Amino acid sequence: MAIAQAMCQLFTFHQLVTCSMKGATTTTASPRPSLPAAERNAIIDVIAKTFDKPLVEEKMRGCLRHLRLMHN
């Protein structure tokens, strides 16, 4: 929940539903643009002080997926 709230504060709704974490290629479509790196890394760095960094990145990807599905 904290990750989703932080993402909603730092990124626009448009960014959240159209971007991927790092702009990597996808298995189903062409790559989406990445979230702005500075803001993305700020969330990861702050929350990773408490939780494992790979877990934070996984949860952020999940939030993006969830928002994209809700928007479609």
N, C-alpha and C positions, 0 to 999 in steps of 0.2 A: 504494500500500500504506500509506503514512504517513497519507493522508487517511482511509482506512477505519479504521485503528487509532485515530486521534484521535476519529473519530465514535463508535466503540464505547466509548470511555472517557467521553465527555461525554453521550451520549444512551442512554436505555434501549432494550432490544431492541424493546419495543412502539412507541416513538417511531420507531425506524428503519424498521419495516415498515408503519406506518400513516400517517406524515406525509410531506409533500412539502417541498421546500426552503423555499418562501415562501408556501405555501397558495394558489397561483394556480389558476385553473380548468384542468381537464384536457380533452383532446379526447375521452376515452372514458368518463368518469364524472364524478360530482360532485367538487368540490374536496376535497382532504384538508387537515387542519389543517397549519399550518406547524411546522417545527422551532422550538424556542425561539430567538428572535432573538439574544440575547446570546451563547449558546454557538455558534450557527451563525457569527456574525460573528467570534468569537474564532478559530475554526479558519481562516476565510478570511483574516483579517488576518495571522495568524502564517505561514501557508504562502505567502501572496501576497508576502511579503518575498523569497522565492526564485523563485516561479513567477508567471506572469501571472494576475491575478485572475479573468478569465473562464474560464481553463483550470481553476482550482481549483473554481469553482462547477460547471462541467460535470462534473468528476470526482466531486464530491459527489453530484450528481444521478444519475450512473451507479451509484455505490455504493448509493444508496437503491433504484434500480430493480432492481439485482442482488439485494439482500437481500429485496425484496418478492417477486420471482419465485421465489427459493429457498424462501421461507416458504409460498407458495401451493401 
